[in-house]
Amino acid sequence: MGSNAIGSAWGRYRSSTWDELITTEGAARPAAEHLLAYLGGLNARDLGERQLAAGLAARLMGITFTVYSDGRNVDRTLPFDIVPRTITRAEWRRTEAGLRQRVTALNRFIGDIYGEQRIVRDRVFPRALLSKSVNFRPQCVGVKPPLGVWAHVCGSDLVRDGDGTLYVLEDNLRIPSGVSYMIQNRMVAKRVFPELFGTSAILPVDEYPAQLYDTLAALTPRPGDVPTIALLTPGIYNSAYFEHCFLAQSMGIELVEGTDLFVGDDDCCYMRTVEGPQRVDVIYRRVDDLFLDPEAFNPDSVLGVRGLMRAWRAGNVALANAPGAGVADDKVVFTYVPKMIRYYLDEEPILPNVPSYLCTQKRERDYVIEHLHELVVKPANESGGYGMLIGPRSTARQRAKFRDLILADPRNYMAQPTLSLSTVPILTESGFEPRHVDLRPFVLSREDVYVTTGGLTRVAMTKGSLVVNSSQGGGAKDTWVVDIEEAH
């Protein structure tokens, strides 16, 4: 099939930046040839019916997320667009290698920070950044978790700029979410396009729950026995509760809340069951550090388990991700990851960071303040797209506010250029239109490192918007890693 065989439906489609499916000349990119030719052969009614079917399937599957609005918790179906994002297997191999390299260095960094702090002593990482880190946990100093892994699950956000360069935007090492949507999006896409899955070499994503189970089971303090594994959720009002239920069910493990667990006098963790206490070996915790154990952190927390840190430090229960892993989940620390890769692995980074400016350094801070109208300014530890300034779309009042915030606490802010994020077509009432996207692959660390095939593509459903977060109106797409050599 020729590179321009994309059908008349795409004749008017143009993006102002790099498009993941279509070149600036209007031809299909290699991984998208089969897809675009197929879609180009469908009329508007066929496409509309398939989009409607996708929305219905998502509702029937209960693919929801919780939005906090006006003091209320509102469950919403995650908007799903039927046009997938495509990536060649060759490009994905390089991306996968870069993610493995990155998460290996990050795990070394976290272990070093809670151990000898060689990277600080050797002046590769500034001590001042560590002393003001809101995610550094003194309670974790001296702990050596199983396999030396702290961040067992990592979700790194990738973006492509207008010149086609794939960058790492940030790393999520505390409690990364979204993988259930990746899996469910594939299930929806298979219902909508069964013909394409029969004729295209699209690599699968459905092995993730089994890979996650193996990652957790490898941490058990009682090797030789079948481990008891539990997923600790904050409960039904958490925005990711759908994902907690989905993953627990997919892995065949217990879904528990803090009140279901207790730590005994022997510093072991137990689950309350109708047959009496049952020892728990591994906890996949989806509760933030500060609410994990009222004995060690926030004494008012009712979400965690009293004594859990004692049990973890004693080696009687494994926690994934380990408490304290968030010391590396900091947008200021992020800027040092290329140096970490060189320092711990003696390698050059495969995937570049988005260029960043540190407000702790006077020259860079002065530049940021002078160019607020051009930059994206981010607080060090917010997530979900909150607390940011998008300079080109800001008002003079907003820029003045951020100038004062930066000067008051330079450690808490960093800035990045406003990238021309790549686009993927979405189906609208007037046909196909480009929308900006990012990509969150998920990386599992144990004795080896596993990377999902593709990941969760998040899409800004609003024209021109750069905000892809579901909490702020973003949607999702299926992500196809296509083996074009096999397809041909």
C-alpha positions, 0 to 999 in steps of 0.5 A, a space after each residue: 500500500 503506497 504512503 499516500 493511500 489515505 482516502 479522500 476523507 483526509 484531503 482537507 486535514 492539516 495540523 499546525 504542528 507534527 501530526 502522529 498520523 499524517 505528514 505535512 504533505 498530507 501522506 500517511 506516516 508508515 505506522 498509520 497507512 493501513 488505518 488511514 486508508 480504512 478510515 478514509 473508506 468509511 462515510 460520516 454515518 459509519 464513523 459516527 455510529 462507531 464513535 457512538 458504539 465506543 462511547 456506549 461500550 465505555 459506559 457499559 464497562 464503567 470506565 469512569 474517573 471522579 471529578 471534584 466539583 463544587 464540593 461534590 464527587 462526580 463520576 464521569 465516563 472518560 471521553 474516548 476518541 476512536 482514531 488511535 495514535 500509531 507508532 512504529 515498532 522500530 521507534 518504540 524499541 528506542 523509546 522502550 530502551 530510553 525508559 528502561 535506562 531512565 527508571 534504572 537511574 531513578 531507582 539508583 538515585 532514590 536508594 542513594 538519597 536514603 543511603 550514602 547520598 554519594 550523588 550529593 557528596 560528589 556535588 552532582 545533585 545540590 544538597 539545598 534541593 534535597 533539604 527543601 524537598 517536600 517528598 523526602 521522607 526521613 522515615 525511609 533513611 537506611 531502608 533497603 527494599 527488596 531487589 533495591 527497587 523503590 519505584 516499582 511502577 513508573 508512569 513517565 509522560 512523553 511529548 513530541 515537539 513540532 520538529 518530531 523530537 520525543 521528549 520526557 516531560 515528567 516522571 510519575 513515581 509516587 502513585 502513577 495512574 491511568 494504566 487501566 484506561 490503556 487496557 480498557 481503551 484497547 478493549 473498546 477499540 477491538 469492538 469498534 475496529 475488529 477488522 483492523 485487528 485481524 489485518 494489522 500487526 498491532 502489538 498487544 497490551 493486555 499482559 500488563 496485569 500479569 506483569 504487575 502481579 509478577 512484579 509484586 509477587 517478586 517482593 514477598 518476604 516469604 519466598 516459596 509460598 504463594 504470596 498474599 497480595 492486597 491493593 490498598 485503596 483510599 476508597 470509593 471517593 478517590 478519583 482512580 477508584 475505578 482503576 483500583 477495582 479493575 487492577 485488583 480484579 484483573 490480578 486476582 488480589 484483594 482490594 482493601 481499605 486501611 480499616 481492613 488491615 492491622 499490624 500485630 505485635 510481631 510487626 507483621 501486617 494482617 488482613 481481617 477476614 471472616 476466618 480470622 487474621 491472614 498475613 499480607 506479604 505485599 501491598 500495592 498501595 494507592 494511598 499517598 505517603 502522608 496518609 499511609 501510617 498515622 503512627 509515622 506520618 499524619 496522625 489524623 489519617 484514617 486511610 492508612 494502617 497504624 504501624 505499617 512503616 514499622 512492618 515495612 522497615 522490619 522487612 515483614 511486608 513489601 510496599 509498592 511503590 516504596 514510601 519515599 519514592 516521591 523524592 524523585 517525583 519532583 519537577 525540579 529533581 526531574 531536571 537532573 535525571 540526565 545527570 543521574 543517568 551519566 552518574 549512575 550508569 555512565 551512559 548518555 541519555 537515550 530520551 532527552 528531557 524537555 528543556 527546563 529552567 530552574 528558578 533556584 538559579 538566579 540567571 535562569 530565574 531572571 530569564 523566567 521572570 522576563 519571559 513569563 509570557 512565553 513559558 510554562 511555569 510549573 510548581 515542583 509537586 503539583 499534578 493533574 495540570 494544576 497550579 501551572 501558568 501557560 504563559 502565551 495564554 495568561 493574563 498580565 495579572 496571572 503573570 504578576 501573581 506567578 512572578 511573586 510566587 517564584 520570588 517568594 519560593 524559587 525552589 518550588 518552581 521550574 519553567 519549560 518552553 511552550 512546546 508545539 505538542 504533536 497532534 492526532 486526529 479526533 472525530 468531530 461533527 465536522 469531520 477529522 480535526 487535530 488535537 494535542 496529545 501526550 503519551 504515558 507508558 508504564 514501566 515496571 521495575 523488579 530484577 528486570 524492567 518491563 515497559 508497556 507496549 505503547 501506553 495511555 495516549 491522553 488527548 485535549 478534546 478542546 481545539 487548541 488546548 494543551 491540557 490533556 488531563 482527564 480532570 480538566 476535560 481531556 480524553 483518551 485514545 488507544 495507542 497502537 505500536 505497529 510492526 510494519 515489517 510484519 504487516 508488509 
